[in-house]
Amino acid sequence: MSKAHRGKGIRELFARGRGECPVCKRKSVKILYDHEVGDQKIKICKTCKAALKHGKKTV
């Protein structure tokens, strides 16, 4: 079975969903996960999402 549609949802995003994570400051990573900071919603990378969830990082 082919996997032709894998990643289809991020192809329309700017730079295919890649950029600099505002938490860890890494560049060229996929920033796809929403996180609320106060009143704002920011997009963060997958590793920062997991670290924030488990209490290993703070924003």
VMD Tcl script that builds the backbone (N, CA, C; Angstrom):
set m [mol new atoms 177]
animate dup $m
set s [atomselect $m all]
$s set {name element resname resid chain x y z} {
  {N N MET 1 A 0.847 -1.172 0.000}
  {CA C MET 1 A 0.000 0.000 0.000}
  {C C MET 1 A 0.898 1.242 0.000}
  {N N SER 2 A 0.632 2.175 -0.891}
  {CA C SER 2 A 1.468 3.369 -0.987}
  {C C SER 2 A 1.117 4.376 0.107}
  {N N LYS 3 A 2.036 5.259 0.337}
  {CA C LYS 3 A 1.844 6.290 1.353}
  {C C LYS 3 A 1.949 7.669 0.688}
  {N N ALA 4 A 1.188 7.859 -0.369}
  {CA C ALA 4 A 1.262 9.078 -1.173}
  {C C ALA 4 A 0.712 10.297 -0.442}
  {N N HIS 5 A -0.163 10.107 0.523}
  {CA C HIS 5 A -0.800 11.241 1.182}
  {C C HIS 5 A -0.147 11.600 2.511}
  {N N ARG 6 A 0.966 10.994 2.832}
  {CA C ARG 6 A 1.640 11.287 4.094}
  {C C ARG 6 A 2.202 12.711 4.055}
  {N N GLY 7 A 1.874 13.519 5.039}
  {CA C GLY 7 A 2.334 14.901 5.089}
  {C C GLY 7 A 1.521 15.854 4.246}
  {N N LYS 8 A 0.373 15.423 3.763}
  {CA C LYS 8 A -0.446 16.246 2.880}
  {C C LYS 8 A -0.940 17.506 3.589}
  {N N GLY 9 A -1.241 17.402 4.857}
  {CA C GLY 9 A -1.799 18.532 5.590}
  {C C GLY 9 A -0.836 19.677 5.821}
  {N N ILE 10 A 0.460 19.418 5.803}
  {CA C ILE 10 A 1.415 20.494 6.053}
  {C C ILE 10 A 2.005 21.067 4.774}
  {N N ARG 11 A 1.646 20.531 3.641}
  {CA C ARG 11 A 2.193 21.050 2.378}
  {C C ARG 11 A 1.682 22.449 2.063}
  {N N GLU 12 A 0.482 22.788 2.547}
  {CA C GLU 12 A -0.078 24.096 2.280}
  {C C GLU 12 A 0.458 25.169 3.224}
  {N N LEU 13 A 1.061 24.771 4.338}
  {CA C LEU 13 A 1.573 25.729 5.311}
  {C C LEU 13 A 2.829 26.416 4.798}
  {N N PHE 14 A 3.116 27.588 5.349}
  {CA C PHE 14 A 4.313 28.325 4.985}
  {C C PHE 14 A 5.548 27.500 5.324}
  {N N ALA 15 A 6.436 27.350 4.385}
  {CA C ALA 15 A 7.677 26.582 4.534}
  {C C ALA 15 A 7.394 25.144 4.969}
  {N N ARG 16 A 6.227 24.646 4.570}
  {CA C ARG 16 A 5.790 23.285 4.908}
  {C C ARG 16 A 5.807 23.006 6.413}
  {N N GLY 17 A 5.430 24.018 7.182}
  {CA C GLY 17 A 5.310 23.856 8.625}
  {C C GLY 17 A 6.613 23.944 9.373}
  {N N ARG 18 A 7.681 24.340 8.713}
  {CA C ARG 18 A 8.991 24.408 9.367}
  {C C ARG 18 A 9.342 25.840 9.728}
  {N N GLY 19 A 10.078 25.975 10.810}
  {CA C GLY 19 A 10.504 27.301 11.253}
  {C C GLY 19 A 11.301 27.172 12.532}
  {N N GLU 20 A 11.363 28.268 13.301}
  {CA C GLU 20 A 12.105 28.282 14.557}
  {C C GLU 20 A 11.130 28.140 15.723}
  {N N CYS 21 A 11.397 27.188 16.587}
  {CA C CYS 21 A 10.551 26.977 17.759}
  {C C CYS 21 A 10.814 28.105 18.762}
  {N N PRO 22 A 9.766 28.766 19.254}
  {CA C PRO 22 A 9.971 29.869 20.193}
  {C C PRO 22 A 10.424 29.423 21.582}
  {N N VAL 23 A 10.303 28.146 21.904}
  {CA C VAL 23 A 10.691 27.666 23.231}
  {C C VAL 23 A 12.160 27.256 23.252}
  {N N CYS 24 A 12.561 26.365 22.340}
  {CA C CYS 24 A 13.927 25.840 22.351}
  {C C CYS 24 A 14.853 26.547 21.370}
  {N N LYS 25 A 14.311 27.420 20.514}
  {CA C LYS 25 A 15.062 28.218 19.540}
  {C C LYS 25 A 15.773 27.390 18.477}
  {N N ARG 26 A 15.341 26.140 18.266}
  {CA C ARG 26 A 15.921 25.345 17.181}
  {C C ARG 26 A 15.315 25.792 15.871}
  {N N LYS 27 A 16.116 25.739 14.812}
  {CA C LYS 27 A 15.669 26.194 13.503}
  {C C LYS 27 A 15.388 25.008 12.600}
  {N N SER 28 A 14.521 25.227 11.635}
  {CA C SER 28 A 14.154 24.233 10.613}
  {C C SER 28 A 13.524 22.980 11.198}
  {N N VAL 29 A 12.736 23.125 12.254}
  {CA C VAL 29 A 11.980 22.005 12.808}
  {C C VAL 29 A 10.512 22.246 12.509}
  {N N LYS 30 A 9.723 21.198 12.509}
  {CA C LYS 30 A 8.292 21.338 12.272}
  {C C LYS 30 A 7.639 21.934 13.510}
  {N N ILE 31 A 6.966 23.049 13.338}
  {CA C ILE 31 A 6.266 23.701 14.455}
  {C C ILE 31 A 4.770 23.590 14.177}
  {N N LEU 32 A 4.192 22.524 14.672}
  {CA C LEU 32 A 2.815 22.183 14.330}
  {C C LEU 32 A 1.870 22.137 15.521}
  {N N TYR 33 A 2.383 22.207 16.730}
  {CA C TYR 33 A 1.551 21.979 17.909}
  {C C TYR 33 A 1.212 23.301 18.586}
  {N N ASP 34 A -0.075 23.530 18.834}
  {CA C ASP 34 A -0.528 24.748 19.496}
  {C C ASP 34 A -0.352 24.629 20.998}
  {N N HIS 35 A 0.070 25.747 21.614}
  {CA C HIS 35 A 0.216 25.797 23.068}
  {C C HIS 35 A -0.219 27.184 23.521}
  {N N GLU 36 A -0.986 27.234 24.597}
  {CA C GLU 36 A -1.473 28.514 25.097}
  {C C GLU 36 A -0.521 29.081 26.129}
  {N N VAL 37 A -0.156 30.356 25.906}
  {CA C VAL 37 A 0.669 31.102 26.859}
  {C C VAL 37 A -0.107 32.366 27.178}
  {N N GLY 38 A -0.709 32.374 28.346}
  {CA C GLY 38 A -1.555 33.509 28.698}
  {C C GLY 38 A -2.776 33.553 27.801}
  {N N ASP 39 A -2.897 34.639 27.025}
  {CA C ASP 39 A -4.023 34.791 26.102}
  {C C ASP 39 A -3.666 34.349 24.693}
  {N N GLN 40 A -2.388 34.142 24.425}
  {CA C GLN 40 A -1.940 33.845 23.070}
  {C C GLN 40 A -1.780 32.352 22.840}
  {N N LYS 41 A -1.907 31.969 21.578}
  {CA C LYS 41 A -1.608 30.605 21.162}
  {C C LYS 41 A -0.334 30.655 20.330}
  {N N ILE 42 A 0.649 29.857 20.691}
  {CA C ILE 42 A 1.875 29.793 19.913}
  {C C ILE 42 A 2.028 28.384 19.368}
  {N N LYS 43 A 2.790 28.253 18.314}
  {CA C LYS 43 A 3.064 26.945 17.730}
  {C C LYS 43 A 4.452 26.522 18.169}
  {N N ILE 44 A 4.564 25.277 18.659}
  {CA C ILE 44 A 5.829 24.770 19.149}
  {C C ILE 44 A 6.147 23.430 18.493}
  {N N CYS 45 A 7.385 22.956 18.686}
  {CA C CYS 45 A 7.802 21.693 18.084}
  {C C CYS 45 A 7.344 20.511 18.955}
  {N N LYS 46 A 7.519 19.334 18.434}
  {CA C LYS 46 A 7.035 18.112 19.092}
  {C C LYS 46 A 7.768 17.846 20.403}
  {N N THR 47 A 9.082 18.052 20.439}
  {CA C THR 47 A 9.839 17.765 21.667}
  {C C THR 47 A 9.489 18.748 22.778}
  {N N CYS 48 A 9.270 20.011 22.423}
  {CA C CYS 48 A 8.876 20.988 23.441}
  {C C CYS 48 A 7.471 20.713 23.955}
  {N N LYS 49 A 6.595 20.229 23.087}
  {CA C LYS 49 A 5.241 19.876 23.509}
  {C C LYS 49 A 5.291 18.779 24.568}
  {N N ALA 50 A 6.110 17.772 24.334}
  {CA C ALA 50 A 6.233 16.670 25.288}
  {C C ALA 50 A 6.893 17.126 26.583}
  {N N ALA 51 A 7.909 17.982 26.470}
  {CA C ALA 51 A 8.601 18.474 27.667}
  {C C ALA 51 A 7.694 19.344 28.517}
  {N N LEU 52 A 6.873 20.177 27.886}
  {CA C LEU 52 A 5.931 21.011 28.632}
  {C C LEU 52 A 4.859 20.164 29.302}
  {N N LYS 53 A 4.435 19.124 28.621}
  {CA C LYS 53 A 3.401 18.250 29.171}
  {C C LYS 53 A 3.886 17.530 30.428}
  {N N HIS 54 A 5.152 17.111 30.415}
  {CA C HIS 54 A 5.708 16.355 31.540}
  {C C HIS 54 A 6.368 17.246 32.590}
  {N N GLY 55 A 6.323 18.563 32.390}
  {CA C GLY 55 A 6.842 19.492 33.382}
  {C C GLY 55 A 8.352 19.656 33.352}
  {N N LYS 56 A 9.006 19.279 32.281}
  {CA C LYS 56 A 10.450 19.404 32.204}
  {C C LYS 56 A 10.896 20.754 31.681}
  {N N LYS 57 A 9.994 21.492 31.029}
  {CA C LYS 57 A 10.273 22.840 30.538}
  {C C LYS 57 A 9.141 23.749 30.941}
  {N N THR 58 A 9.435 25.039 31.009}
  {CA C THR 58 A 8.409 26.040 31.231}
  {C C THR 58 A 8.552 27.117 30.173}
  {N N VAL 59 A 7.456 27.801 29.895}
  {CA C VAL 59 A 7.481 28.856 28.878}
  {C C VAL 59 A 7.636 30.179 29.554}
}
mol reanalyze $m
mol bondsrecalc $m
mol representation Tube
mol addrep $m
